[in-house]
Amino acid sequence: MQHYYNPVEVYQGAGVLEKLPQVLHNLCVASQGEVLLIAWSEQVLHDPVINALIAGEHGLKVHPLIFSVSNPSVQDLLALYEQSVNLNIAAIVGIGGGSVLDVAKSLCCIHGLKLNNVDELRTAIASKSFAAQFLPWVGIPTTAGTGSEVTCWATIWDPELNVKRSVESPLNYAKVALVDTNLSATLPLPLAVSSALDAAAHAIESYWARGSNFVSRGLALEAIATIMENIDGLFAHDFNAHDAMARGSLLAGLSFSNTKTTACHSLSYPLTMHYHIPHGVAVSLLLAPVLNINLKAIPEPQPLLQALRVKDATELQARITSLLERAQIKPRLSLWGAKEEDLAAIAPQCITKGRADNNPVDLDIATITQILHTIY
């Protein structure tokens, strides 16, 4: 038996942000609660739709909160919790990239808890001891890459203990996702390209994941083809290319919402933590070498290669390197400050439960070290 599930109501296209007031009205009026709006910058608050909401023109009390941190930590999440715990919140809106959406959905899990310090937050995340009643949330991505608006987990970093934590619950899907191309079409080129490659990675890994199903594979192939056929348009600042990235990222999110990711993401986490390599870049560096290892274990590899528009891993490596270099993104670990002698020590940290063991081929420390040397 194959099973696929995703309950998020999705709107995609230029201008769908205009639906936000009605969405919030539906979520908040019955409870007479308030809205916590977490945005990545002050710039978001000047959007006419958001500005009208904050001004009370739609009869809702909205608390705007700026969160501009990348790769949020447990300390960052606790600070948000402390700022909002005493508010009468009925719904949370996250407007931003993956970091904003991750803290928004994480806050929905913990808002009803009594947390006194970061250790209690760590315990809640590790044991999945979340609030009895999850707050509903609305995901509005401003990048086309994470798919976080249609998944039920969030990445929260814990640099003090040198680990990545996952806030995860099937109860924590967004009520509504508004994927408005107008919000992502102004991304700087390096971020647009790295985000698109992150979305492609979600779909690629979903296709070969041990937990894949026929629905997730179909979504994954459409996502990959949409991204790889249109990504070059980003360099020409083509709005249609940005719209394609938004659609591809959404499809990838819907795909890996059921499968999770695999070795590429597992290996990428220490690279982001130690060398501050942006997540999308770190994942993209690993796609070709992991494809090379996985190819023999993929039941139907040809549709994947066709969607990628390559014949093998070597060609994929050349394609990704070219895209990164054209976007002025450093395409090797050595250029990010990594030292080759440190790679063996990092390799054990690359095994993330739920990601590495979801890969179709088992990876040992020696193989992981070899992969890291390949992209050094």
Secondary structure, 3 states (H helix, E strand, C coil): CCCCCCCCEEEECCCHHHHHHHHHHHHHCCCCCEEEEEECCHHHHCCHHHHHHHCCCCCCCEEEEECCCCCCEHHHHHHHHHHHCCCCEEEEEEEECHHHHHHHHHHHHHCCCCCCCHHHHHHHHHHCCCCCCCCCEEEEECCCCCCHHHCCEEEEEECCCCEEEEEECCCCCCCEEEECHHHHCCCCHHHHHHHHHHHHHHHHHHHHCCCCCHHHHHHHHHHHHHHHHHHHHHHHCCHHHHHHHHHHHHHHHHHHHHHCCCHHHHHHHHHHHHHCCCHHHHHHHHHHHHHHHHHHHCCCHHHHHHHHCCCCHHHHHHHHHHHHHHCCCCCCHHHHCCCHHHHHHHHHHHCCCCCHHHCCCCCCHHHHHHHHHHCC
